[in-house]
Amino acid sequence: MTAPPALRPREFPFSDEDFRKIAAQLRNWAGISLPPNKKTLVYSRLAKRLRALGHESFSEYCDFVFSPSGKAERDEFLNALTTNVTSFFRESHHFDHLRQQVLPDLVSRARAGGRVRLWSAGCSTGQEPYSIAITFLEACPDAPRLDVRILATDLDGSAVSTAASGLYGVNDTSGLDPQRTKKWFEQEAAGLIAREPLRRLVHFRQLNLMADWPFSGSFDVIFCRNLVIYFDREMQARLWSRLASALVPEGLLYIGHSERVSGPASDLLEGAGVTTYRRLQSDTATFIGSRREH
């Protein structure tokens, strides 16, 4: 009987203790939970960083990135371990609900001189906030001249840069029909680029949702979809509470198809549709973000 071939040895030593350190720091920095069965994934994602920096082991890399001198590497660490899966008009029922049930009142308010704010939290490479902008502009072509703003944030600085550029290759435009593609994007040699009305409406910023939020205003609509599934229950409950408190009374929260609001936020939100929640009227909620008006 022939013995099975030996497994190819790993390029870098990677112990269970290394994995535990990485998982603990990822949860501490970003709220993301890494179960033990993700050890191979972590190795494959971070091995590229070890090669780039010339480290000889994961232990050496951890000592560096978790030290004050490794601060500049932290974004690369987080970017490597987070997932960016997105498309235009993903989970399209949310955009139908936004267009039919929410925008009529928001458009009326904006045209009367009122303030309207929407937030794409975990915007990845920008397809979601641009989809929100398209939906708003189809209902209100004059939105760029009004007090309407869509904030789009993500932990991954590289993804935010891609989103802010508004430039997409042919493989990144899934979910766009030909009519919308022609109306809202221009063809360039490198791909499709978002037209000026979209770019004026959306404002991109790198943001760690588990850190302090550098704004204090409330939002009429928040999209936070397919992100909380990567957190453990404690972190999920914490983020739901922060998001609920960041909504104006009657504001809407759209979440991912496999997500459910839990913890104290359940007392602040009521179901308003498929994976859609409405902020209840309340004088007791306190916004947990911080300091600067957006």
N, C-alpha and C positions, 0 to 999 in steps of 0.2 A: 504494500500500500504506500503510495507516494505521499510524503508529508506536504502540507500546504505551504506555499511560499511564505517566507517571513515578512511581517509588515515592515514597510519602509520606515526607517527611523525618522523622527521629526527633526527638522532643521535646527530648532531652538528648544532647549529644555523648558517644559511647561508643566508645573506641578499642580496638584489640587489646591495647595495653599496659594499659588499664583492666581488661580481662577477665583478663589474666595476673595482675595484682595481686590481683584478687578471688579467682581460683582458688587462688593460692598461699596467701592468708590463710585461705580456707575449709579447705584441707588442713591448715594449721598449727593452726587452732583446733579443728577437728572431725574431721579425718582423711578428709574427703569429697573425692573426686576429681571434678573438672569437666573433661570433654573439650571440645575446641574447638567441637564441634557444639552445645554448650549455651549459646552466647553469646546467642542470641535469648531463650532462657528466662531467663537471668540479667537481661537488660535488662528484660523484662516484670515480673519479680518485684521488682526493686529500684527501678524507676522510681517505684513508689508511695511508697517511702521518700524519694526525692529530692523529690517533691511535698510530702510531709508536713513535711519539714524546710526546704524552700525553697532547696535547692541547685540550681545552674544547670548542672552537668555531673557525670558520673560521676567525673571526676578530682577535683573538689572534694569529692564525697561520700566517696571513698576516703581523701583526706587527713584528713577529719574522723573517720571511723569507725575508722581505723587509728591514730589519735593517742590520747594519754591522755585528752583531753577528750571523746572519742567513746565511752568505755567503756560508758556507759548504752545506746548504740545497738547494741552488739554482739549482744545477744539478738535485736533486731529483724532485724538482718542475717542471723543464723543461721536464725531462724524463716522468713524469706522464702525461703531457699535450701534448706531441707530439706522432705521430702515426708512427709505423714501419710496413708497409705492403710491402713485397717484395718477389721475387722469382728469381730463376736462369733464365736468358734469357727472362725476362719479356719484352713485346713489342719487339718480336724477329726481326721485320723488321729493327730495329736500328743496331742489330748485323750483319744482312745480309749486310746492307749498309756499316758498318764499314769494314767488311771482303772484300767486292767486290770493293768498291769505294775509300777507305781511306788507308787501310793497305799496298797495294802494294808499294805506295810511301814512307810510313813511314818505312817499312821494308828495302827498298833499302837505305834509308838515314841512318838507324841505322847500317846496315852492312858496310856502307862506313865510319863509325866512327862518325856519327852525333848523336845529342841529340834528344830523343823522350819523350814527357811527355803527359800523359793522366790523367784526374781527374774525379773521381766519387764523386760528391758533393751531400751530403745527402745519404750516402752509406748504412744506416741502419745496418743490421747484416751481410753485406758483400756479399750477393749473386750477386749484380750488379758488383762490381769490380772484383770478381772472374770470372764472365762471360766474362768481358772484357779481363781479363788475359788469359782465355782459348782460346778466339777468336784470341788473338795476338799470343799465343804459337802455335796454330794450323797452323798459317801462317808463324811463325818464331820460330822454336824450340830452337834456340840459343839465344833468347831474354834475358835470365838471365845473359848472358855474355857480353851483349851490354849495351849501355847507354840508357836503356829503363826503365821508372819508371811509375807506376800507383799510384797516390795519391788517397786515399779514406778517406773521412771525414764525420763526422756526429756530430750533436749537442748532441746526447744521448751518454754519456760516457759508459753506460752499453752495448749499441748496438755495439759500437766500440770495446769494450773488447771481445764480442762474435765473432765479425768479425775477429779480430786479432788472436783469437785462431784457427780459421779455422775449428772448430768442429761443425757438424750439425747432429741433430737427423733426423730420417726418415721423419718426418712431415715437415722438413725445406728444403727439397731437390726438391721441385716441380720445374719442368722445365728442370731437368737433365735427359737425356736419359741414358739407361744402358751402352752404349759404353763410353760416357764421364764420367759417374760415375766411371767406372772401371779404366779408364786411368788417371783421375785427382784426385781421392780420394782413401784413404786407409780405410778399415774397421777396426774399433776399438770397444772395448766393449761399449763405450759411444756413438758411432755413426760413421759417416764418417768424416775424417779429410783431409783437402786439402794437396796435395803432395807438396814437397819442391819447385819445379819450380814455382808453383802459389804463394807460400808464399814469395819467393824471389822477385817476380815482383811487389807485392802490398805492399804499405806502408800506415798504418792506423794512423789517428790522429783525436782527438776530436777537432771540430771547429764550432764556431758560425758564420754562413755566414753573419750575419748582423754586426759583430764586425770587427776589423782590421784583415787582413789576414797576417800571419807571413811568407810570402814568396813574392818574387817579379818577379820570372820567368814567362814566358808565356807558355800556353798549346796548343798542337796540337789538342786535342779532350777534350771536357768537356761533361759529362753526368750530367744533373740536371733535373731529371724527377719526376713528381708528387709531387713536393715540393712547388712550387710557388703558387699553388692553395690555400694554407693555408694563404697567405699573402693578404693584401688589395692592391688596385691598386698602391698606392704610393710606398709601399714596393716592389711590383712586379717590377715596373719600375726601382727602385734603384738597385735591384739585377740583373735584365737583363743587365743593363749598366755595372755593375762590371764584370759580367761573359763575356760579349762581349769584354770588354777591357783586359780581362785576356787571350784571344785567340791570337795566332799568326795570321798574315794575311793568309787567306785561311783556318784557323782552323775551326773545326766543333763543333757545339753545338747541343746536342740531348736533347729534352724536352718531357714532358708527353703528352699523347694523348689528354687531354682536355685543354692544355695550349697553349698560343700564346704570342709571344714576343711583348712588347708594350713599349711606351715611347721613350726616346732618343736612346735606343739600336736599334730601327728599322732603324736608319740611318747607323748603323755599320754592320748589318747583312742582308743577303739575303736568301730566301728559297732555300734549296738544297735537298729536299725530304720531306717525311711525317714527320712532327714535327722535322725537321732537318734544321739547319741554318748554313750558311757559313760566316765567318768574311770577310768583304770587305777589300781591300787594302786601307789603310788610314795612313796619317802621323799625324793626329790630335788627335787620341784617346790617352788617358792617363790611364794607369793601376791604379786603385784606391786601390789595396791591398797595403801591406807595406813590408817590409824591408829585410827579409832574404832569400837568394837563397835556393830553395828546391832541 
